[in-house]
């Protein structure tokens, strides 16, 4: 239809303003550190502490004592405070491999190679996954534990070419089975939908690096459904199990496994390396952090620099201490630099070991200058969720929980501090009670003090970033506001790449961004804003360079951190000012 009227008539035009307003993709925290079990250096998203424990385990034994990794304590606190997604990357020392299933027997008349019809391997890596083949009694495995698994072929039907597979907990027995997963009516026929690899999954993940780029390489064909095992290989396939009359082929019936149970073994990798004296909790020092060195974190930190693959809004590595050259300092620097390069998260770091003087803390903070990093002090005492003991942990262990509570109860652009949102309910006490003078000294050095008040308990009482220059971005709530805005607006812009550079495309952008910013303003995130994407910043020369330019001007809401109350005492009979 013509866009202008050259003769008398009616021009009817449509302006579709019914676009459904999208919402930002929800992202949570990322934590890097050792765990009892789980895939090594493979970032894994978990949605609850129960799922974390299922995948990454709980307590770890070192000598005759049981400990918890700070990763586990932090995850528990994060979910207790309303967190709903946590990206966990397990760090280990040395070589780690998965355990594989023991020999699976087949029926009579089958292949005579002596191999198993299929081989399973654990998704979790390390010798903790070895259940061993020695039975104590009632089918219990000598080295079976709550952290590893065993397998069982529960039923077989040669007429249909199917069988049932159970994944059981490693410490159960035949009289008291603990079935973690069950797969019924699966087959070895690759043409069928119930083919074992399709049902369980067979994807393997390997960390690779290309010069400075780190990435996860996937091998296999079918997504992993099981949380515990994957199919490593199928040796005795039964393609097209039935002949044209619908009868099972004789050469395949013997390929099926028989009813039996077995274990896993062959994994290597020790959580506490041989010869290493693991230091936990307040004993972390320059020589050891939970059985690791700082260099053990290098690959995991580099991998999480990938903005396209991994999304998070806060990252921590509790156990890495900046004051320790061998157990933290270079890795803390890498963590902060990666976060700066990403521009979509904030890193929470620890500066000093337990029992450090305040002047040393202040001196250590002077080495940083970034609005994408923040630090808190002092250390905190909490209850270990796995052992029930009261232990001291660095502040970064608990701060993701404060951020999670702020997001759940308010918005990311509210300050994660103060009595309303900064209370540390799972903390028993701080390492030391700070005076008002202590808090002043720390805050002037951009260190967020953790205060102790008689009626309110232990409270985060600061929200500065480590940026030295005074600006709006020297506050955590403003930095997190910008992260949230960039995240949503970036998602809108992604959909415009390779679209026509026309007014319609610009209006599409504005119709999504303006309502979102209005909603942020209504939710107390902005005083004012303006979005410009028109001919003034998209001149013909800009368009000819295949560019589309938008400018977003925002005035972030500031927090009231310094409240001044003047009490004026007046004589009797004086008139109060209007």
C-alpha positions, 0 to 999 in steps of 0.5 A: 500500500502507498505510504503517502496520499497523492489524491483524496482518500484514507491511509490506514497504517498499522503500528505493532506495539504488542511485542511481549516485553522480554525479561533478562536471562537469570544468572547467578553466582560462580564459585571455583574451588575443590570439591569431594567429587564431580567432573574436573574443570567442567563448569556445572550449573546446580539449582540447589544444595541437594543437587550440589551434594549429589554431584560434588559431594560433601565432606572430605577425609584428610588423615583421620579427620573430616573437613568440608571444602569452602566450596561446599560451605559457600554453596550451602550458604548461597542456597540458604539465602535464596540463590537459585543457580550456582555455576560450580567449577571443581579444581584438583591437583594432578591427574584425575580420571573417571572410574569404569564399570567392571566386566559385564557378563553376557548370555550363552551363544553370544560374542566370545571376545570376553568383553562387556557388551557395554562399558559405563564410566562415572561422570565424577573423577578421582579414586573416590569413585572406585568401589572395588570388587571385594564384597564384605557380606550381603553384597556390600562393597568394601570400598563402597561409599555414599559418594560413589556408585555401583551398577546392577542389571535387574532384568533381561528380556531376550524376546524384546531385546531389552534389559533394565539397568540400576545405578545404586549408591556405593555403600548399599547392599543387596538387602537394603538397596539405594537406587539412585537411577533406574533405566527400564527397557533399554537396548543395544540396538542403535536404531531404536529410541531406547538405545542405551547411549540415547537413554543414558548419554555418552558425552565426555568433556575435556578441557583444551587450550589453544594458546590463551583460549581455554574451552571444553571439547565435547566427544560423543553423540547423545546428551548426558541424562544420568547425573552419575554415569555415561556410556563409554562404549557399546561393544556388542551392538544389536542393530535391527534386533528382529528379523522380518518376521519380528523374531529376535535374531539368534546372533544377537540374543547372546549379546545382552547382559545377564542379571548381575551386579558390579562395581566401578574401578580404575579411576586415579586422582587423590583429593589430598595429594600424596605428601601434601599436608592439607590446611583447612579453614583458618589454617590456610597459608602460603604453603597449602590451601585445602590440599592445593596450590594456587597454580591448580586454579589457573585453568579453571579461572582461564576457562571461566573468562569465556563470556559466550559460554558461561554466564554469572554475575558474581564470582568467588574462589574461597581459599585463594588469598591475595597475600599468599604468593603460592596459594592465591596472589597470581590467581586472584589477579587473574580472576579480577582481570578476567572479570574486568574483561568480561564486564558482566560480573563482580569478583569478590576476593580475600586479601589476607589470612586469618589473624592478620592485623588491620594495617596489613589488610589496608596495605594489601587492598592498595594493589587493586583498582577496579569497580569489578572487584570488591573485598570484605573483612574480617574472617567469619565463624560459621557451622560446617554443614557437613560436619556440624563443627564451628569453623572460621572461613574467609569472607568471600565464602559467605558474601555470595549469600548476601548478594543472593538475598539482596536479589531475592528480596529486593533488586540487584541495584540495592546495596548488599549491605546494612541491617536489612540486607547485609545480615549474616544469619548463618555466621556465629561471630566475626574474627574480631569485633570492629570499632567505629574507627576500624570501620572508618579506616577500612572503608577509606581503603575500599574494604567493606567492613563486617561489623558486629552489633549487639542487637543485629549480630554480624552485618556487612556494613559497606558496599564499596568496590575496589575502584580508587577514583571517586565515582558512582561506580565505586559502589557495589550497587551501582556496578551491579546495576550497570551489569544488569542493564548491560546484560538485558540491553545486550540480549536485545542488541544480539537479536539485531545483528544482521538485521536491516539498518533501518528506522524499523530496526531502531524502533524495535530496539527502542520499543524493548529498551525504553520499557525495561529502563522505565521498569528499573526506574520504577523499582528505584534503580534509576533517577532518570534515563534517555536512549538515543538511536536515531539519525543523530548518531546513525549518520550515513557514514555510520550506516555505510560502515555497517554499524548501528549506534545506540547511546544509553544515558542513565543516572543511577540511584545512590544509597544513603550511607551517611545519615546526618541527624541534627537534634536542636535543643530549644528553650521553653516557649520557643517556636519550632521552625516551619 
